[in-house]
């Protein structure tokens, strides 16, 4: 973990906020990826360490904003914890032009309430602009250059109960992004 005090205020950090998935579910997802998704030159499986449910991608932000971002996530996670455990169930596989994802059903809507609350807090800080489409809970499981049009079975996991919400630092590398948790807050999962 990086302490906010170890970076200069004008340094830029590539940040996103997300829900972490418990270890046993991650193990099951990785086994499913190996069985169902063809890895190759143009298809790259998302590594276990990078599997998460994105709440908000902030992009490149000045390090001086980190304390406010952390505080916003802490407050939203505290409110979410008080509402009770969120449970997400794999619903379908979906591809965009560059990623494949497992879309998650949020039957009780608790994850969506957390995302909406967090988005409002981040907008009030001036560090985030809400997307026009509604937030979609999902796990990105594969990245590609050319859309492979896969139709895998759904992973036999769930309900997924996120263990915590985290602020992630994303560092870009030729082999793919590497994520580091800067701070996390328990959700009760």
Backbone bond lengths (Angstrom), bond angles and torsions (degrees), N, CA, C in turn:
res aa  C-N    CA-C-N  psi(-1)  N-CA   C-N-CA  omega(-1)  CA-C   N-CA-C  phi
1 X - - - 1.445 - - 1.519 110.31 -
2 X 1.292 115.03 147.84 1.459 121.40 176.68 1.520 107.86 -104.23
3 X 1.306 115.06 130.35 1.462 118.96 173.73 1.520 107.76 -79.07
4 X 1.334 118.24 137.54 1.466 119.60 177.69 1.526 112.37 -53.30
5 X 1.327 117.80 -25.51 1.454 120.86 -179.78 1.513 114.27 -76.56
6 X 1.350 118.57 -7.88 1.459 120.85 -177.05 1.521 113.12 -93.80
7 X 1.321 118.21 2.01 1.459 121.13 177.91 1.523 109.14 -122.47
8 X 1.324 115.45 147.06 1.463 119.81 178.13 1.524 109.49 -70.72
9 X 1.336 117.05 146.65 1.465 121.19 -177.36 1.519 113.40 -60.05
10 X 1.345 117.82 -27.93 1.459 119.62 -178.70 1.527 112.80 -93.32
11 X 1.332 117.36 -4.82 1.465 120.00 175.71 1.528 108.63 -64.80
12 X 1.322 116.62 145.72 1.463 120.51 -179.29 1.521 108.76 -99.94
13 X 1.331 115.12 137.08 1.460 122.52 -179.88 1.515 108.77 -122.15
14 X 1.316 117.71 134.38 1.473 122.30 175.81 1.529 106.16 -89.41
15 X 1.330 116.64 108.46 1.464 121.81 -169.25 1.527 112.77 -119.66
16 X 1.317 114.55 149.87 1.461 121.42 165.77 1.513 108.23 -149.62
17 X 1.326 115.75 161.39 1.457 122.58 -179.76 1.516 107.55 -117.57
18 X 1.320 116.60 138.98 1.453 118.67 -176.93 1.504 113.49 -156.10
19 X 1.322 113.78 171.06 1.463 122.24 176.63 1.524 108.19 -98.23
20 X 1.317 116.11 133.24 1.462 119.81 177.52 1.528 109.10 -91.92
21 X 1.311 113.87 146.99 1.463 122.18 -177.05 1.530 107.94 -103.71
22 X 1.341 118.60 136.28 1.469 120.96 -179.69 1.533 112.69 -59.07
23 X 1.331 115.03 152.74 1.460 122.95 -174.46 1.512 116.24 -54.77
24 X 1.324 118.86 -44.43 1.468 120.67 -178.54 1.529 110.47 -63.16
25 X 1.335 117.04 -38.07 1.464 120.44 177.23 1.526 110.80 -68.63
26 X 1.332 117.11 -37.23 1.464 120.32 176.58 1.526 110.38 -62.26
27 X 1.338 116.49 -42.52 1.470 119.79 177.98 1.519 111.13 -59.03
28 X 1.327 116.87 -44.31 1.469 121.32 179.40 1.525 111.12 -65.27
29 X 1.321 117.81 -38.64 1.467 121.29 178.74 1.524 111.44 -65.95
30 X 1.322 117.51 -41.07 1.465 121.46 179.16 1.533 110.01 -65.11
31 X 1.328 117.77 -41.55 1.472 120.81 177.38 1.532 109.87 -62.95
32 X 1.330 117.26 -40.95 1.465 121.83 177.95 1.527 110.52 -63.30
33 X 1.334 117.40 -44.85 1.467 121.10 178.16 1.530 110.26 -55.61
34 X 1.334 116.42 -46.30 1.466 120.75 -178.02 1.528 111.75 -62.50
35 X 1.329 117.15 -35.54 1.474 121.73 -179.24 1.519 112.92 -79.18
36 X 1.330 117.14 -40.50 1.465 121.93 -166.71 1.526 116.47 -103.59
37 X 1.330 117.17 -20.53 1.469 119.72 -173.04 1.523 110.35 -117.08
38 X 1.329 118.02 122.11 1.462 121.50 -177.09 1.530 111.94 -78.30
39 X 1.322 116.68 106.50 1.466 119.86 177.39 1.524 108.31 -79.42
40 X 1.305 116.40 145.77 1.457 121.28 178.76 1.504 110.31 -171.30
41 X 1.327 115.80 -162.88 1.463 119.97 -177.77 1.513 113.35 -60.84
42 X 1.310 116.52 -41.76 1.465 118.74 -176.46 1.526 112.99 -102.88
43 X 1.331 117.43 -0.95 1.466 122.01 178.48 1.531 107.73 -123.68
44 X 1.339 116.05 118.34 1.465 121.60 -177.23 1.519 110.35 -117.54
45 X 1.323 116.93 120.21 1.462 120.75 176.48 1.528 109.13 -69.66
46 X 1.321 115.93 140.54 1.463 120.25 174.67 1.527 107.12 -72.76
47 X 1.346 117.25 124.55 1.468 118.87 -178.13 1.527 112.44 -66.02
48 X 1.318 114.97 155.43 1.472 122.66 -178.64 1.532 111.19 -48.48
49 X 1.330 116.67 -46.06 1.465 121.41 -176.36 1.532 112.62 -63.59
50 X 1.335 117.86 -18.56 1.463 120.98 -177.48 1.528 113.32 -103.72
51 X 1.315 118.62 -0.91 1.466 120.52 179.59 1.528 109.36 -74.54
52 X 1.322 116.06 124.98 1.466 122.16 -178.54 1.530 107.69 -162.69
53 X 1.304 116.42 172.69 1.463 122.98 175.48 1.532 106.33 -111.73
54 X 1.325 116.93 110.54 1.465 120.68 -176.11 1.528 110.73 -70.95
55 X 1.323 115.28 131.37 1.466 121.91 172.96 1.522 110.33 -94.80
56 X 1.344 116.84 -43.08 1.474 121.08 -179.05 1.521 109.14 -160.55
57 X 1.327 116.21 129.89 1.458 121.92 173.88 1.523 107.17 -97.29
58 X 1.329 116.00 121.58 1.455 120.59 -176.54 1.522 112.58 -98.70
59 X 1.315 117.20 -20.60 1.456 120.38 -178.29 1.513 111.10 73.69
60 X 1.326 115.91 -154.38 1.459 122.01 -177.08 1.528 109.95 -77.36
61 X 1.325 115.67 118.66 1.469 121.50 -177.65 1.531 108.97 -129.14
62 X 1.332 117.80 148.27 1.462 120.20 174.29 1.530 110.19 -64.11
63 X 1.317 116.03 138.58 1.465 120.73 -179.68 1.523 112.04 -57.78
64 X 1.322 117.56 -26.87 1.464 121.11 179.09 1.525 113.05 -62.84
65 X 1.329 117.91 -17.85 1.470 121.54 178.43 1.532 112.94 -87.20
66 X 1.335 116.48 -8.59 1.467 120.17 -172.29 1.532 113.00 -59.78
67 X 1.317 118.53 -42.39 1.474 119.96 -178.49 1.527 111.70 -59.29
68 X 1.330 117.60 -43.47 1.466 121.27 178.86 1.518 111.94 -65.61
69 X 1.326 116.82 -39.04 1.469 121.45 178.30 1.522 110.32 -64.72
70 X 1.316 116.27 -45.08 1.468 121.30 178.07 1.530 109.95 -60.82
71 X 1.326 117.26 -44.59 1.467 121.00 -179.88 1.530 111.35 -63.15
72 X 1.336 117.07 -38.60 1.467 120.57 178.57 1.519 110.73 -63.68
73 X 1.336 116.86 -43.36 1.465 119.53 178.90 1.525 110.71 -67.61
74 X 1.308 117.88 -40.32 1.467 121.01 179.11 1.525 110.64 -59.47
75 X 1.326 117.45 -45.13 1.469 121.28 -179.37 1.526 111.02 -66.43
76 X 1.340 117.17 -44.18 1.465 120.24 -179.95 1.528 110.95 -65.51
77 X 1.332 117.08 -39.42 1.467 120.70 178.54 1.527 110.62 -66.31
78 X 1.326 117.59 -38.80 1.462 120.88 177.48 1.515 111.50 -62.03
79 X 1.327 116.79 -43.75 1.469 120.25 177.23 1.527 110.72 -64.38
80 X 1.341 116.88 -40.15 1.470 120.68 179.56 1.531 110.73 -65.06
81 X 1.319 117.00 -40.18 1.463 121.40 178.97 1.527 110.22 -60.91
82 X 1.327 116.54 -38.99 1.468 121.04 179.87 1.530 112.02 -67.71
83 X 1.331 117.73 -27.53 1.474 121.25 179.20 1.521 112.59 -79.23
84 X 1.312 118.46 -14.74 1.468 121.70 178.69 1.524 112.25 107.99
85 X 1.314 114.18 170.16 1.470 121.21 -175.51 1.522 112.35 -61.68
86 X 1.315 115.24 136.84 1.463 118.81 172.67 1.525 107.57 -94.53
87 X 1.317 115.03 144.57 1.454 120.94 179.56 1.524 108.73 -131.41
88 X 1.336 115.14 126.67 1.456 121.85 -177.51 1.523 108.79 -120.21
89 X 1.300 115.66 135.76 1.464 121.73 -175.62 1.530 109.51 -120.96
90 X 1.356 118.06 131.71 1.465 118.97 174.92 1.529 110.68 -54.62
91 X 1.346 115.50 130.50 1.461 121.29 -174.97 1.530 112.41 -116.20
92 X 1.347 116.50 -41.65 1.463 119.71 -179.74 1.520 109.41 -166.00
93 X 1.333 114.88 162.07 1.455 121.62 174.06 1.529 107.20 -98.05
94 X 1.335 116.58 140.41 1.469 121.06 -178.25 1.522 108.91 -142.22
95 X 1.323 116.43 144.59 1.454 121.48 175.63 1.516 110.51 -119.11
96 X 1.329 115.04 143.52 1.455 121.92 167.61 1.530 105.48 -108.27
97 X 1.304 118.06 -166.21 1.461 118.17 -178.42 1.527 113.42 -70.82
98 X 1.354 118.13 -18.08 1.466 118.84 -177.37 1.526 115.84 -132.54
99 X 1.332 118.38 -6.80 1.471 119.95 -179.77 1.527 111.25 -139.59
100 X 1.328 113.90 154.53 1.457 121.74 169.19 1.514 107.71 -112.86
101 X 1.340 116.13 140.91 1.459 119.88 -174.98 1.525 111.35 -140.36
102 X 1.311 114.51 155.35 1.455 121.34 169.41 1.524 105.71 -98.96
103 X 1.334 116.07 113.19 1.465 121.75 177.82 1.525 107.35 -77.99
104 X 1.313 115.78 138.64 1.467 121.75 -175.00 1.523 111.18 -111.83
105 X 1.315 115.92 135.72 1.468 121.42 173.92 1.524 107.87 -82.37
106 X 1.300 115.40 137.42 1.464 123.52 -179.33 1.531 106.53 -119.28
107 X 1.331 115.62 71.97 1.467 121.99 -168.90 1.528 113.41 -52.64
108 X 1.313 117.84 -42.42 1.465 120.09 -177.68 1.527 112.20 -91.24
109 X 1.334 117.02 -4.69 1.455 121.25 176.96 1.519 115.36 73.50
110 X 1.327 118.29 9.82 1.468 119.98 -176.18 1.526 112.65 -68.91
111 X 1.328 117.45 -35.86 1.467 119.81 177.90 1.522 110.13 -67.49
112 X 1.326 117.12 -40.30 1.469 120.91 179.01 1.529 111.06 -64.88
113 X 1.321 116.97 -37.22 1.470 120.14 177.82 1.534 109.35 -65.44
114 X 1.325 117.42 -43.39 1.465 120.95 176.57 1.527 110.04 -59.03
115 X 1.337 117.23 -48.52 1.470 120.69 -179.14 1.528 110.59 -60.04
116 X 1.324 117.80 -45.81 1.461 121.16 -179.67 1.520 112.34 -62.57
117 X 1.323 116.12 -43.02 1.467 121.46 178.01 1.525 109.88 -61.86
118 X 1.322 116.66 -46.66 1.461 121.30 -179.94 1.527 110.93 -63.04
119 X 1.326 117.21 -44.09 1.470 120.44 179.34 1.530 110.66 -58.82
120 X 1.328 117.25 -42.59 1.475 120.51 178.80 1.524 111.10 -62.39
121 X 1.323 116.60 -43.20 1.467 120.50 179.99 1.535 110.71 -64.11
122 X 1.325 116.74 -42.60 1.465 120.77 -179.60 1.526 111.63 -68.27
123 X 1.338 116.50 -37.36 1.465 120.14 176.47 1.533 110.60 -63.73
124 X 1.330 116.64 -39.84 1.462 120.49 179.00 1.534 111.14 -62.98
125 X 1.330 116.65 -30.19 1.467 121.10 176.38 1.529 112.36 -77.94
126 X 1.335 116.08 -17.07 1.461 120.54 -176.85 1.516 114.02 80.73
127 X 1.338 117.05 21.50 1.469 120.42 -177.36 1.526 112.94 -109.17
128 X 1.322 117.13 0.68 1.460 120.45 -174.18 1.521 109.61 -150.32
129 X 1.295 114.65 144.72 1.467 120.75 173.45 1.527 107.26 -124.47
130 X 1.304 115.34 118.51 1.465 122.29 -176.45 1.530 110.46 -60.99
131 X 1.324 115.78 140.01 1.461 120.30 176.41 1.522 109.27 -71.59
132 X 1.317 116.67 156.13 1.464 120.26 -179.88 1.521 112.20 -72.52
133 X 1.316 116.62 -32.41 1.468 119.16 178.56 1.523 109.06 -82.91
134 X 1.332 117.34 154.14 1.469 119.39 179.85 1.529 111.26 -64.97
135 X 1.320 115.27 151.66 1.461 121.54 177.07 1.524 108.78 -60.23
136 X 1.329 117.34 136.33 1.459 123.29 -178.86 1.520 109.07 -119.09
137 X 1.335 117.82 110.82 1.463 118.33 178.13 1.531 109.44 -68.92
138 X 1.332 116.00 126.96 1.464 120.03 -178.51 1.523 110.72 -160.41
139 X 1.318 114.24 161.29 1.457 122.71 172.86 1.521 106.95 -114.53
140 X 1.325 117.98 118.52 1.459 120.45 173.28 1.522 106.45 -75.82
141 X 1.337 116.51 123.22 1.464 120.90 -173.77 1.525 113.53 -115.68
142 X 1.346 116.88 -16.36 1.461 120.14 -179.14 1.530 109.17 -151.81
143 X 1.323 116.24 146.06 1.464 122.54 176.19 1.521 107.41 -122.98
144 X 1.341 116.66 147.54 1.464 119.47 -178.49 1.514 110.89 -152.71
145 X 1.337 113.99 162.29 1.467 120.64 175.81 1.522 110.60 -90.86
146 X 1.322 115.45 -40.34 1.459 121.76 178.84 1.520 107.24 -117.47
147 X 1.289 116.39 125.63 1.470 121.69 -176.53 1.534 110.36 -58.42
148 X 1.351 117.05 117.74 1.466 119.81 -175.87 1.534 114.54 -83.04
149 X 1.320 117.23 -11.52 1.473 122.37 -178.94 1.549 111.07 54.24
150 X 1.307 113.84 56.81 1.465 121.19 179.09 1.521 110.12 -78.80
151 X 1.306 116.16 158.11 1.469 120.68 173.40 1.532 108.97 -142.10
152 X 1.338 115.39 65.22 1.468 119.01 -178.89 1.525 111.87 -72.46
153 X 1.328 114.77 158.37 1.462 118.80 170.02 1.527 107.29 -67.82
154 X 1.314 116.43 162.91 1.463 119.79 178.48 1.518 110.48 -77.31
155 X 1.335 116.96 147.83 1.460 119.02 177.01 1.526 110.72 -66.30
156 X 1.315 114.90 142.78 1.470 120.91 179.80 1.529 109.00 -85.96
157 X 1.317 115.01 69.95 1.461 121.75 176.84 1.518 107.54 -133.53
158 X 1.290 114.31 160.67 1.452 116.94 173.15 1.502 112.69 117.32
159 X 1.283 113.47 162.67 1.454 122.67 -2.06 1.531 111.29 -67.02
160 X 1.337 115.46 143.55 1.457 121.12 175.76 1.529 107.42 -80.26
161 X 1.307 115.75 127.04 1.463 121.65 179.21 1.528 106.48 -117.93
162 X 1.343 117.68 99.08 1.463 119.71 -177.31 1.517 111.89 -55.20
163 X 1.326 115.50 135.10 1.456 121.00 -178.47 1.516 112.09 -78.98
164 X 1.329 116.05 -35.43 1.457 119.59 -177.97 1.521 110.26 -161.43
165 X 1.324 114.87 168.29 1.463 122.83 174.44 1.520 106.15 -110.57
166 X 1.339 116.32 137.99 1.461 119.61 -172.74 1.522 112.14 -134.64
167 X 1.341 114.10 152.86 1.452 122.89 168.08 1.521 105.33 -94.56
168 X 1.327 116.34 121.81 1.457 122.00 -178.59 1.527 110.34 -109.24
169 X 1.320 115.17 141.04 1.450 122.75 168.87 1.523 106.36 -100.60
170 X 1.322 117.31 128.02 1.456 122.14 179.68 1.521 108.60 -107.68
171 X 1.328 115.72 122.45 1.466 121.20 177.15 1.522 107.57 -111.30
172 X 1.323 116.83 124.73 1.454 121.35 -178.51 1.529 110.39 -81.71
173 X 1.333 115.54 135.79 1.462 123.76 178.16 1.517 108.04 -138.31
174 X 1.330 117.75 157.24 1.471 119.78 178.55 1.529 113.49 -56.44
175 X 1.327 117.26 -30.53 1.467 120.33 -179.90 1.522 112.94 -85.78
176 X 1.331 117.25 0.23 1.465 121.61 -178.71 1.510 110.87 123.10
177 X 1.311 116.25 165.47 1.463 121.36 -178.11 1.528 110.42 -67.35
178 X 1.309 114.43 147.13 1.469 121.45 173.93 1.515 106.83 -118.27
179 X 1.331 115.88 132.64 1.457 120.92 -175.31 1.522 110.16 -108.02
180 X 1.312 114.43 141.99 1.454 121.76 177.21 1.524 107.97 -131.14
181 X 1.326 116.95 130.96 1.458 121.25 177.40 1.526 108.32 -79.24
182 X 1.334 115.75 121.91 1.457 120.98 176.83 1.515 111.56 -88.03
183 X 1.332 115.58 -36.18 1.476 121.29 -179.16 1.522 106.95 -160.51
184 X 1.322 116.82 146.54 1.472 119.75 176.48 1.515 110.15 -141.81
185 X 1.339 113.89 156.72 1.462 120.95 -177.17 1.522 109.13 -134.87
186 X 1.327 114.85 128.39 1.462 122.76 -177.11 1.515 110.85 -61.01
187 X 1.354 113.60 141.83 1.477 119.82 177.13 1.517 112.18 -111.30
188 X 1.299 118.50 -10.80 1.457 120.67 179.94 1.511 113.59 96.92
189 X 1.334 116.73 7.39 1.469 120.88 178.83 1.499 111.67 -87.80
